[in-house]
Amino acid sequence: MTQTALSEWRRQHVPLYNRNRMKLGVFGMNVSGGGTISRAPTSFEASFEHNLAIAQHAEDAGFEFLVPFGRWKSFGGETAYNGHCMEVYTWAAALAARTERIMLFATSHVGTVHPLFAAKQGATIDHISRGRWGLNVVCGWYTPEMEMFGATQLPHDERYARAGEWVEVIKRLWQDNHFDHHGQYFDVKDAYLEPKPVQQPHPVIVNAGVSEAGREFSARHVDFNFITMDSLDTAATLAADVRGRARAYGRDIGVLGNGFCLVRDTEAEARAALEAIVAAGDWGAAHNIMRVLGIESDSFNAQIEQFARRFVVGWGGYLICGTPEQVVDQFIGLARAGVEGMALIWQDYAVEIPYFKDRVLPLMRQAGLRV
Ligand SMILES: Cc1cc2nc3c(=O)[nH]c(=O)nc-3n(C[C@H](O)[C@H](O)[C@H](O)COP(=O)(O)O)c2cc1C
């Protein structure tokens, strides 16, 4: 197939390549607490049945994708945040069998899965879903999780070097048989993998590298990068940066973002709901996460508290909050900044996604963000 034919194949078959200017995804629903580090009341629970209901609501709304957290251990705090976490490949396979159109990602930690096994599981889910599976590559920054596998945590940039080799072996397994790979991190003798995945040239691969090494990894190896932004200016700068880096390797890359979505009929209601989440924040868990990320020193200051608030409300993602009209303006700003889609956290996914469908999607269509 020529490059143009492949692009057209993806456009027609793979939701993340459809013509909507702002793709929509659901983020972090497979773990307890979801993406909200708070005790504020919600119907959300990280059970499979509840996840299935959320997936069906998202599919019914025409969303493009679901991205789980790759999580192995709790962050502690009063809520034992994220302690109950469904494994991502089996989660995606089960949801694939119960949905029809939406894409399902597996957020896979490089250090926990041999590339042959990751490629095999991915190809299998791609068949179960008839071409709707995607791989979200994560290197594993939460050292206590990685140490449960008996592995020593590699230095940050070397994690991306290993991830590069891991992804290249996986891509080759999806296209070739009977090759040997003897690399720095992985060995494969007389490789063989059948069935090959449904998606051509391979299932969609995404990554959320933010650092220099992370963005370089994305530019060289993946189809979409999740940028982390706190303003539209940062979004525009980062989107241009990752696209430019990919072009330097003769590649195209898409740009996605992640955020927390809170929409109510009035601005006052939206603000009140936001403050209720913050007021019930599990600060112990939020500070534990920040400590591992190196955001926090021993001295508590206003900036750190501001950061903690951003973690409690959507894991440090971009805040999309207000009335349906205000929220659509925010999506327009993101699209103009070069963001093609958002993986969104809701405090109560199963209740708020149907509301979003009824109140926000018609306005997004009017604004030309979605068909
Ligand atoms: C949208 C998004 C999803 C992520 N999902 C996970 C995850 O599920 N598990 C995980 O360990 N890290 C996850 N991360 C963290 C990233 O893999 C990465 O460590 C982080 O963005 C920092 O990038 P850097 O390694 O380039 O500094 C996610 C980050 C983002 C922005």
The ligand as a Gaussian input file, in Angstrom:
#p B3LYP/6-31G(d) Opt

LIG

0 1
 C       -2.430000      11.521000      29.222000
 C       -1.394000      10.846000      30.074000
 C       -1.556000       9.519000      30.442000
 C       -0.619000       8.896000      31.246000
 N       -0.853000       7.646000      31.693000
 C        0.017000       7.065000      32.537000
 C       -0.283000       5.832000      33.126000
 O       -1.388000       5.316000      32.953000
 N        0.630000       5.227000      33.902000
 C        1.830000       5.812000      34.162000
 O        2.623000       5.230000      34.886000
 N        2.144000       7.010000      33.650000
 C        1.254000       7.667000      32.859000
 N        1.528000       8.904000      32.371000
 C        2.832000       9.527000      32.643000
 C        3.705000       9.558000      31.385000
 O        4.003000       8.257000      30.941000
 C        4.995000      10.333000      31.599000
 O        5.757000       9.721000      32.615000
 C        4.735000      11.763000      31.994000
 O        3.868000      12.377000      31.063000
 C        6.032000      12.575000      32.100000
 O        6.722000      12.570000      30.869000
 P        8.302000      12.422000      30.826000
 O        8.642000      11.004000      31.196000
 O        8.704000      12.725000      29.412000
 O        8.862000      13.385000      31.811000
 C        0.560000       9.588000      31.625000
 C        0.711000      10.920000      31.265000
 C       -0.268000      11.566000      30.534000
 C       -0.080000      13.026000      30.206000

